[in-house]
Amino acid sequence: MGHGDMDHGDSQMCNMNMLFTWNTQNLCIIFRWWHIQTTPGLIFSLLGVVALTAAYEALRQASRRYERFANRETLEVPTDGETVTERTPFLWSGRNQVEVTKRAHVIKALIYAFQTFYAFMLM
């Protein structure tokens, strides 16, 4: 007692198992408020974890797509000494390649930070 694991006696004790279990007695998944007490609750929670994992994979795929997009856009922006042509995208006129590259790196870093946080939360 005194560890913050109990709210109102033994019936509210929260067990966070590190291995797969079918035990439905006072089981917590990921967060203390995600408290499992029934078998259907465990099954729905397992499906929820699968959905969270699928969302993580979707985030990874979106990250890869953004990297391809950023690389393509960086190549299309004229460098400092290059003249603007018909192929130069309208929205990028007046910008140089260094500015576009820096912005893409910041966005990729933010996506990577969120992706890493998400991965550790799932673990």
C-alpha positions as CSV (number, residue, x, y, z in Angstrom):
1,M,0.0,0.0,0.0
2,G,1.1,3.6,-0.3
3,H,2.4,3.0,-3.8
4,G,-0.5,4.6,-5.5
5,D,-1.6,1.3,-7.1
6,M,-4.8,1.0,-5.0
7,D,-7.8,3.3,-5.2
8,H,-10.4,1.7,-2.9
9,G,-9.1,-1.6,-1.5
10,D,-8.0,-4.8,-3.2
11,S,-10.8,-4.7,-5.9
12,Q,-9.2,-1.7,-7.6
13,M,-5.6,-3.0,-7.7
14,C,-4.1,-2.5,-11.2
15,N,-1.9,-5.2,-12.6
16,M,0.2,-4.3,-15.7
17,N,1.4,-7.6,-17.0
18,M,4.4,-7.5,-19.4
19,L,3.5,-10.8,-21.1
20,F,0.3,-11.9,-22.9
21,T,-2.4,-13.0,-20.5
22,W,-6.0,-14.0,-20.4
23,N,-6.3,-12.8,-16.8
24,T,-9.2,-10.3,-16.6
25,Q,-8.9,-9.5,-12.9
26,N,-7.8,-5.9,-12.4
27,L,-5.7,-5.8,-15.6
28,C,-4.5,-2.4,-16.9
29,I,-3.4,-1.9,-20.5
30,I,-1.1,1.0,-21.4
31,F,-2.7,3.5,-18.9
32,R,-4.1,3.1,-15.4
33,W,-7.5,4.3,-16.6
34,W,-7.6,1.5,-19.2
35,H,-8.8,-1.0,-16.5
36,I,-10.0,-4.4,-17.6
37,Q,-12.3,-6.5,-15.5
38,T,-14.2,-8.7,-17.8
39,T,-13.4,-11.1,-20.7
40,P,-15.3,-9.1,-23.3
41,G,-13.4,-6.0,-22.0
42,L,-10.1,-7.8,-22.6
43,I,-11.1,-8.9,-26.1
44,F,-12.2,-5.3,-27.1
45,S,-9.0,-3.9,-25.5
46,L,-6.8,-6.4,-27.5
47,L,-8.6,-5.2,-30.6
48,G,-8.0,-1.6,-29.5
49,V,-4.3,-2.4,-29.2
50,V,-4.3,-3.9,-32.7
51,A,-6.0,-0.7,-34.0
52,L,-3.4,1.5,-32.3
53,T,-0.6,-0.6,-33.9
54,A,-2.3,-0.3,-37.3
55,A,-2.4,3.5,-36.8
56,Y,1.3,3.5,-36.0
57,E,2.0,1.7,-39.2
58,A,-0.2,4.2,-41.1
59,L,1.9,7.0,-39.5
60,R,5.1,5.3,-40.7
61,Q,3.7,5.0,-44.2
62,A,2.6,8.7,-44.1
63,S,6.2,9.6,-43.0
64,R,7.7,7.7,-46.0
65,R,5.2,9.4,-48.4
66,Y,6.1,12.9,-47.0
67,E,9.9,12.1,-47.4
68,R,9.3,11.2,-51.1
69,F,7.2,14.3,-51.6
70,A,9.8,16.6,-49.9
71,N,12.6,15.1,-51.9
72,R,10.6,15.7,-55.1
73,E,9.7,19.3,-54.2
74,T,13.3,20.0,-53.2
75,L,14.6,18.9,-56.6
76,E,12.0,21.0,-58.4
77,V,12.8,24.3,-56.7
78,P,15.5,26.3,-58.5
79,T,18.9,26.7,-56.8
80,D,20.2,30.2,-56.2
81,G,21.9,30.5,-59.6
82,E,19.2,28.8,-61.6
83,T,16.6,30.8,-63.6
84,V,12.9,30.3,-63.2
85,T,11.3,28.4,-66.1
86,E,7.9,27.1,-67.1
87,R,8.6,23.9,-65.1
88,T,9.2,25.8,-61.9
89,P,6.2,25.3,-59.6
90,F,4.1,28.5,-59.2
91,L,3.9,28.1,-55.4
92,W,7.6,27.9,-54.9
93,S,8.6,31.0,-56.9
94,G,10.8,33.3,-54.9
95,R,12.0,30.5,-52.6
96,N,15.3,28.8,-52.9
97,Q,16.3,25.2,-52.4
98,V,18.0,25.8,-49.0
99,E,14.8,27.3,-47.5
100,V,12.7,24.4,-48.8
101,T,15.2,21.8,-47.6
102,K,15.3,23.4,-44.1
103,R,11.5,23.4,-43.8
104,A,11.3,19.8,-44.9
105,H,14.0,18.8,-42.4
106,V,12.0,20.5,-39.5
107,I,8.8,18.7,-40.6
108,K,10.5,15.4,-40.9
109,A,12.1,15.8,-37.4
110,L,8.6,16.6,-35.9
111,I,7.1,13.5,-37.6
112,Y,10.0,11.4,-36.4
113,A,9.7,12.7,-32.8
114,F,5.9,11.9,-32.8
115,Q,6.6,8.5,-34.3
116,T,9.2,7.6,-31.7
117,F,6.9,8.8,-28.9
118,Y,4.1,6.7,-30.3
119,A,6.4,3.6,-30.6
120,F,7.5,3.9,-27.0
121,M,3.9,4.3,-25.8
122,L,2.9,1.1,-27.7
123,M,5.9,-0.8,-26.2
